């Protein structure tokens, strides 16, 4: 397995991976309109717009296939973190998160990160050190848990 910076050439594969996982694990927590909003936001054209807007994505590949992705917005917001079902439970989400965090810190992040966790992923982010900033919220038919991580708080 290797981790590398994603490029626009990866958009279709990233979109496909995320779509499969969203449909299986997240849509059931959304209203129909919220589910469609999420699906639209991960379509290839929309994913490409994240790249051109400066979001930074990294992918994990195994035998030339993208098996996981992490995307960061504004060098501080964990926007996407998805691992193929066949690769879950192997520490890959932590590996990708640690990689993305390191890159952000190298690019000047002062140690504060945020994520709007899908309800099924909250436990993972708690293990990474994130803490909820409020309860579950619903916005446009999508439920999530806003969380933050401050690395340098004593």
SEBA-54681 format. One record per residue (C-alpha): residue number from 1; x, y, z; residue in one letter. Coordinates in nm, 4 decimals, m for minus. Each point is the difference from the previous one (the first is absolute). Layout:
BEGIN
<kolmar resi="NUM" x="X" y="Y" z="Z" resn="A"/>
...
END
This chain:
BEGIN
<kolmar resi="1" x="0.0000" y="0.0000" z="0.0000" resn="X"/>
<kolmar resi="2" x="0.1135" y="0.3528" z="m0.0689" resn="X"/>
<kolmar resi="3" x="m0.1349" y="0.3424" z="0.0915" resn="X"/>
<kolmar resi="4" x="0.0353" y="0.2811" z="m0.2493" resn="X"/>
<kolmar resi="5" x="m0.1394" y="0.3427" z="m0.0751" resn="X"/>
<kolmar resi="6" x="m0.3097" y="m0.0292" z="m0.2165" resn="X"/>
<kolmar resi="7" x="m0.0344" y="0.1791" z="m0.3329" resn="X"/>
<kolmar resi="8" x="m0.2900" y="0.0979" z="m0.2221" resn="X"/>
<kolmar resi="9" x="0.0572" y="m0.3267" z="m0.1859" resn="X"/>
<kolmar resi="10" x="m0.1200" y="m0.1810" z="0.3158" resn="X"/>
<kolmar resi="11" x="m0.3339" y="0.1818" z="0.0267" resn="X"/>
<kolmar resi="12" x="m0.2128" y="m0.2736" z="m0.1602" resn="X"/>
<kolmar resi="13" x="0.1486" y="m0.2745" z="0.2179" resn="X"/>
<kolmar resi="14" x="m0.0283" y="0.2106" z="0.3162" resn="X"/>
<kolmar resi="15" x="m0.3600" y="0.0873" z="m0.0811" resn="X"/>
<kolmar resi="16" x="m0.0863" y="m0.3647" z="m0.0612" resn="X"/>
<kolmar resi="17" x="0.1594" y="m0.1164" z="0.3273" resn="X"/>
<kolmar resi="18" x="m0.1707" y="0.2681" z="0.2083" resn="X"/>
<kolmar resi="19" x="m0.3365" y="m0.0507" z="m0.1706" resn="X"/>
<kolmar resi="20" x="m0.0036" y="m0.3730" z="0.0765" resn="X"/>
<kolmar resi="21" x="0.0816" y="0.0643" z="0.3657" resn="X"/>
<kolmar resi="22" x="m0.2450" y="0.2881" z="0.0394" resn="X"/>
<kolmar resi="23" x="m0.2811" y="m0.2085" z="m0.1461" resn="X"/>
<kolmar resi="24" x="0.0764" y="m0.2868" z="0.2357" resn="X"/>
<kolmar resi="25" x="0.0824" y="0.1824" z="0.3222" resn="X"/>
<kolmar resi="26" x="m0.1341" y="0.3573" z="m0.0015" resn="X"/>
<kolmar resi="27" x="m0.3142" y="0.0422" z="m0.2112" resn="X"/>
<kolmar resi="28" x="m0.2175" y="m0.1769" z="0.2570" resn="X"/>
<kolmar resi="29" x="0.0617" y="0.2900" z="0.2418" resn="X"/>
<kolmar resi="30" x="m0.1106" y="0.2627" z="m0.2535" resn="X"/>
<kolmar resi="31" x="m0.3285" y="0.1220" z="m0.1356" resn="X"/>
<kolmar resi="32" x="m0.0505" y="m0.0760" z="m0.3704" resn="X"/>
<kolmar resi="33" x="0.0948" y="0.3592" z="m0.0859" resn="X"/>
<kolmar resi="34" x="0.3028" y="m0.0154" z="0.2299" resn="X"/>
<kolmar resi="35" x="0.1119" y="m0.3258" z="m0.1560" resn="X"/>
<kolmar resi="36" x="m0.0255" y="0.1500" z="m0.3476" resn="X"/>
<kolmar resi="37" x="0.1964" y="0.3040" z="0.1184" resn="X"/>
<kolmar resi="38" x="0.2831" y="m0.2263" z="0.1176" resn="X"/>
<kolmar resi="39" x="m0.0031" y="m0.2086" z="m0.3172" resn="X"/>
<kolmar resi="40" x="0.0136" y="0.3159" z="m0.2128" resn="X"/>
<kolmar resi="41" x="0.2923" y="0.1291" z="0.2071" resn="X"/>
<kolmar resi="42" x="0.2100" y="m0.3087" z="m0.0756" resn="X"/>
<kolmar resi="43" x="m0.0753" y="m0.0248" z="m0.3724" resn="X"/>
<kolmar resi="44" x="0.3171" y="0.0211" z="m0.2114" resn="X"/>
<kolmar resi="45" x="m0.0598" y="0.3579" z="m0.1162" resn="X"/>
<kolmar resi="46" x="m0.0518" y="0.1176" z="0.3565" resn="X"/>
<kolmar resi="47" x="0.3034" y="m0.1945" z="0.1222" resn="X"/>
<kolmar resi="48" x="0.2067" y="0.1679" z="m0.2736" resn="X"/>
<kolmar resi="49" x="m0.1160" y="0.3392" z="0.1265" resn="X"/>
<kolmar resi="50" x="0.1445" y="m0.0813" z="0.3435" resn="X"/>
<kolmar resi="51" x="0.3406" y="m0.0581" z="m0.1575" resn="X"/>
<kolmar resi="52" x="m0.0138" y="0.3267" z="m0.1940" resn="X"/>
<kolmar resi="53" x="m0.1131" y="0.1831" z="0.3170" resn="X"/>
<kolmar resi="54" x="0.3167" y="m0.1140" z="0.1792" resn="X"/>
<kolmar resi="55" x="m0.1223" y="m0.2941" z="0.2075" resn="X"/>
<kolmar resi="56" x="0.2832" y="m0.2494" z="0.0424" resn="X"/>
<kolmar resi="57" x="m0.0717" y="m0.3689" z="m0.0459" resn="X"/>
<kolmar resi="58" x="0.2165" y="m0.3053" z="0.0594" resn="X"/>
<kolmar resi="59" x="m0.0835" y="m0.3544" z="m0.0974" resn="X"/>
<kolmar resi="60" x="0.1113" y="m0.3427" z="0.1107" resn="X"/>
<kolmar resi="61" x="0.0562" y="m0.2428" z="m0.2851" resn="X"/>
<kolmar resi="62" x="0.0296" y="m0.3761" z="0.0019" resn="X"/>
<kolmar resi="63" x="0.0971" y="m0.1745" z="m0.3232" resn="X"/>
<kolmar resi="64" x="m0.0769" y="0.3193" z="m0.1913" resn="X"/>
<kolmar resi="65" x="m0.3514" y="0.0358" z="0.1455" resn="X"/>
<kolmar resi="66" x="m0.1074" y="0.2874" z="0.2237" resn="X"/>
<kolmar resi="67" x="m0.1166" y="m0.1589" z="0.3249" resn="X"/>
<kolmar resi="68" x="m0.0249" y="0.3098" z="0.2207" resn="X"/>
<kolmar resi="69" x="m0.0032" y="0.3776" z="m0.0222" resn="X"/>
<kolmar resi="70" x="0.0451" y="0.2969" z="0.2304" resn="X"/>
<kolmar resi="71" x="m0.0817" y="0.3575" z="m0.0973" resn="X"/>
<kolmar resi="72" x="0.0812" y="0.3181" z="0.1878" resn="X"/>
<kolmar resi="73" x="m0.1542" y="0.3452" z="m0.0474" resn="X"/>
<kolmar resi="74" x="0.1826" y="0.3183" z="0.0990" resn="X"/>
<kolmar resi="75" x="0.2866" y="m0.2005" z="0.1488" resn="X"/>
<kolmar resi="76" x="m0.2159" y="m0.0622" z="0.3082" resn="X"/>
<kolmar resi="77" x="m0.3376" y="m0.1619" z="m0.0730" resn="X"/>
<kolmar resi="78" x="m0.0148" y="m0.3756" z="m0.0528" resn="X"/>
<kolmar resi="79" x="m0.2466" y="m0.0001" z="m0.2877" resn="X"/>
<kolmar resi="80" x="0.0084" y="m0.3629" z="m0.1173" resn="X"/>
<kolmar resi="81" x="0.1428" y="m0.3165" z="0.1543" resn="X"/>
<kolmar resi="82" x="m0.1193" y="m0.3233" z="m0.1557" resn="X"/>
<kolmar resi="83" x="0.1436" y="m0.3521" z="0.0001" resn="X"/>
<kolmar resi="84" x="m0.1306" y="m0.2814" z="m0.2182" resn="X"/>
<kolmar resi="85" x="m0.1993" y="m0.2565" z="0.1969" resn="X"/>
<kolmar resi="86" x="0.2531" y="m0.2724" z="m0.0860" resn="X"/>
<kolmar resi="87" x="0.2759" y="0.2045" z="0.1652" resn="X"/>
<kolmar resi="88" x="m0.1795" y="0.1147" z="0.3142" resn="X"/>
<kolmar resi="89" x="0.1248" y="m0.1111" z="0.3397" resn="X"/>
<kolmar resi="90" x="0.3658" y="0.0050" z="m0.1090" resn="X"/>
<kolmar resi="91" x="0.0917" y="0.3467" z="0.1295" resn="X"/>
<kolmar resi="92" x="m0.0124" y="0.1618" z="m0.3427" resn="X"/>
<kolmar resi="93" x="m0.2257" y="0.2869" z="0.1052" resn="X"/>
<kolmar resi="94" x="0.2469" y="0.0900" z="0.2764" resn="X"/>
<kolmar resi="95" x="0.2939" y="m0.0312" z="m0.2396" resn="X"/>
<kolmar resi="96" x="m0.1640" y="0.2337" z="m0.2508" resn="X"/>
<kolmar resi="97" x="m0.1074" y="0.2442" z="0.2715" resn="X"/>
<kolmar resi="98" x="0.3513" y="0.0098" z="0.1470" resn="X"/>
<kolmar resi="99" x="0.1400" y="0.0613" z="m0.3484" resn="X"/>
<kolmar resi="100" x="m0.2454" y="0.2836" z="m0.0711" resn="X"/>
<kolmar resi="101" x="0.0575" y="0.1535" z="0.3439" resn="X"/>
<kolmar resi="102" x="0.3780" y="m0.0057" z="m0.0528" resn="X"/>
<kolmar resi="103" x="m0.0351" y="0.1702" z="m0.3395" resn="X"/>
<kolmar resi="104" x="m0.2258" y="0.2689" z="0.1488" resn="X"/>
<kolmar resi="105" x="0.2403" y="0.0669" z="0.2860" resn="X"/>
<kolmar resi="106" x="0.2887" y="0.0239" z="m0.2482" resn="X"/>
<kolmar resi="107" x="m0.2035" y="0.2586" z="m0.1928" resn="X"/>
<kolmar resi="108" x="m0.0519" y="0.2188" z="0.3067" resn="X"/>
<kolmar resi="109" x="m0.3062" y="m0.1367" z="0.1784" resn="X"/>
<kolmar resi="110" x="0.0403" y="0.1064" z="0.3669" resn="X"/>
<kolmar resi="111" x="m0.1450" y="m0.3265" z="0.1342" resn="X"/>
<kolmar resi="112" x="m0.3760" y="0.0521" z="m0.0271" resn="X"/>
<kolmar resi="113" x="m0.2162" y="m0.2241" z="m0.2177" resn="X"/>
<kolmar resi="114" x="m0.3733" y="m0.0397" z="m0.0538" resn="X"/>
<kolmar resi="115" x="m0.2245" y="m0.2692" z="m0.1473" resn="X"/>
<kolmar resi="116" x="m0.3739" y="m0.0377" z="m0.0503" resn="X"/>
<kolmar resi="117" x="m0.0177" y="m0.3685" z="0.0764" resn="X"/>
<kolmar resi="118" x="m0.2563" y="m0.2291" z="m0.1533" resn="X"/>
<kolmar resi="119" x="m0.1875" y="m0.1660" z="0.2834" resn="X"/>
<kolmar resi="120" x="0.1552" y="m0.3408" z="m0.0733" resn="X"/>
<kolmar resi="121" x="0.3536" y="0.1427" z="0.0170" resn="X"/>
<kolmar resi="122" x="m0.0121" y="0.1921" z="0.3288" resn="X"/>
<kolmar resi="123" x="0.1719" y="m0.2782" z="0.1960" resn="X"/>
<kolmar resi="124" x="0.2918" y="0.0023" z="m0.2434" resn="X"/>
<kolmar resi="125" x="0.0518" y="0.3732" z="0.0405" resn="X"/>
<kolmar resi="126" x="m0.0219" y="m0.0300" z="0.3776" resn="X"/>
<kolmar resi="127" x="0.2879" y="m0.2504" z="m0.0200" resn="X"/>
<kolmar resi="128" x="0.1970" y="0.2571" z="m0.2013" resn="X"/>
<kolmar resi="129" x="m0.0471" y="0.2515" z="0.2835" resn="X"/>
<kolmar resi="130" x="m0.2835" y="0.2080" z="m0.1447" resn="X"/>
<kolmar resi="131" x="m0.2690" y="0.1152" z="0.2424" resn="X"/>
<kolmar resi="132" x="m0.3595" y="0.1011" z="m0.0788" resn="X"/>
<kolmar resi="133" x="m0.0643" y="0.3744" z="0.0000" resn="X"/>
<kolmar resi="134" x="m0.3770" y="m0.0468" z="0.0220" resn="X"/>
<kolmar resi="135" x="m0.2518" y="m0.2780" z="m0.0339" resn="X"/>
<kolmar resi="136" x="m0.1251" y="m0.1600" z="m0.3173" resn="X"/>
<kolmar resi="137" x="m0.1205" y="0.2609" z="m0.2439" resn="X"/>
<kolmar resi="138" x="m0.2138" y="m0.0218" z="m0.3099" resn="X"/>
<kolmar resi="139" x="0.0623" y="0.2385" z="m0.2860" resn="X"/>
<kolmar resi="140" x="m0.1753" y="m0.0278" z="m0.3365" resn="X"/>
<kolmar resi="141" x="m0.1096" y="m0.3533" z="0.0885" resn="X"/>
<kolmar resi="142" x="0.3509" y="m0.1201" z="0.0871" resn="X"/>
<kolmar resi="143" x="0.0849" y="m0.1015" z="0.3567" resn="X"/>
<kolmar resi="144" x="0.3540" y="0.0370" z="0.1299" resn="X"/>
<kolmar resi="145" x="0.2054" y="0.0617" z="0.3123" resn="X"/>
<kolmar resi="146" x="0.2267" y="0.3080" z="m0.0103" resn="X"/>
<kolmar resi="147" x="0.3285" y="m0.0822" z="0.1719" resn="X"/>
<kolmar resi="148" x="0.3377" y="0.1629" z="0.0534" resn="X"/>
<kolmar resi="149" x="0.3514" y="m0.0958" z="0.0951" resn="X"/>
<kolmar resi="150" x="0.2439" y="0.2367" z="0.1682" resn="X"/>
<kolmar resi="151" x="0.3412" y="m0.1655" z="0.0042" resn="X"/>
<kolmar resi="152" x="0.1701" y="0.2422" z="0.2328" resn="X"/>
<kolmar resi="153" x="m0.2567" y="0.0390" z="0.2765" resn="X"/>
<kolmar resi="154" x="0.1374" y="m0.1188" z="0.3305" resn="X"/>
END
